[in-house]
Amino acid sequence: MSKLVIVGTVAFDEIETPFGKTDKILGGAGTFIGLAASHFNVDAAIVSIVGDDLPQEYLDLLTERNIDISGIEVVKGGKTFYWKGRYHNDMNSRDTLVTDLNTLADFNPVVPENYKDAEIVMLGNLHPAVQLGVLDQMSQKPKLAVLDTMNFWMDSALDDLLKVIARVDVITINDEEARQLSGEYSLVAAARKIHEMGPQYVVIKKGEHGALLFNGDNVFFAPALPLEVVFDPTGAGDTFAGGFAGYLASVQNFSFESMKNAIIQGSNLASFCVEKFGTERMVNLDRDEVRKRLMQFKALTQFEIELN
């Protein structure tokens, strides 16, 4: 079974959307990535930090899904990272109301000894220096390193970010971030510039409009499944990343064709994530539902063409 190291936050989220609002609930990039990856046959471990205010039931939820939590540091007397946000009516934009780094402010990741030889590393959205620290701890170069990042780090830690980008095989960012990072408006030109920074594959996420995969001159587009209700978009991008990395870890095939399948697998799981608040839908998701919706993706994208 392939080993997958996931680096990302395990956090409290408090969310308000046009459909309602929550109190503090389980969230964080590491959580969503791990839950998505758990749908594949992989040995996954989360590297993160929390305070002892995080309920044990949240950690148990991860272990029940065969996710190793020995890399999650619990700080006695510390408080867990907390984010509060409000989504606008279009669900594509949001206001951040509160961000409390708490224990995350002093996070020095420690990869468990038995995962330092992991074949796949999924670097969730964190400070690039933390992401570099994880890569430096691996006992051998991973077969695949996947990076998720955002415009905040482009603004505040660009030098470190460029160092991480140079060391990964895949980068996943949204269209706005791709344009900022590359200085190019055209996403094709942007992907080419980002290729030159190091990654062999560039994944550009376009939210409800799907995702693009670039590899040299090869381009693949995966639509997002049209949904009747989007309840809460929080964690959808991380769920996509977890499905993407989990699938690739399970098949151990990193070709362009395999990456295309990984994009669909990630998009499929993300389509479930948005149907309930926080992790609720991912926690109660079963294999038959996943398979049935994959068939919907296939029907959405498959067609025959007659050329005269």
Number of C-alpha atoms within 10 A of each C-alpha: 11 16 21 30 29 30 31 29 26 28 26 23 23 20 23 19 20 13 13 10 14 13 11 15 18 21 23 25 27 28 29 32 30 32 26 28 31 21 20 19 16 21 20 27 28 26 24 28 29 23 20 15 14 19 10 9 9 15 17 13 14 19 14 10 15 17 23 20 17 16 20 22 18 18 14 10 10 16 21 23 23 23 19 18 18 17 19 13 11 10 16 10 10 16 11 11 11 12 12 14 15 16 20 21 11 9 15 16 20 18 25 19 12 9 21 22 20 22 19 25 30 27 29 25 22 20 19 25 15 19 26 18 15 21 20 13 17 19 12 12 17 19 16 21 23 24 27 23 21 19 17 12 16 17 12 11 14 15 13 17 20 16 16 24 23 15 17 23 19 24 24 26 22 19 21 15 19 28 20 15 20 19 13 15 13 13 17 14 15 21 28 19 17 22 22 12 17 19 21 16 25 26 26 23 24 17 17 17 13 17 24 23 22 23 19 13 7 9 15 15 17 20 18 20 21 13 11 7 10 19 17 23 24 24 22 25 24 27 31 29 34 32 30 27 32 33 27 26 28 19 15 16 14 16 11 16 10 14 23 19 15 24 27 25 26 25 30 24 28 27 21 22 30 23 20 17 27 27 24 15 15 21 15 7 16 11 9 9 11 16 13 10 17 18 11 12 20 11 10 14 11 7 7 5 5 4 4 3
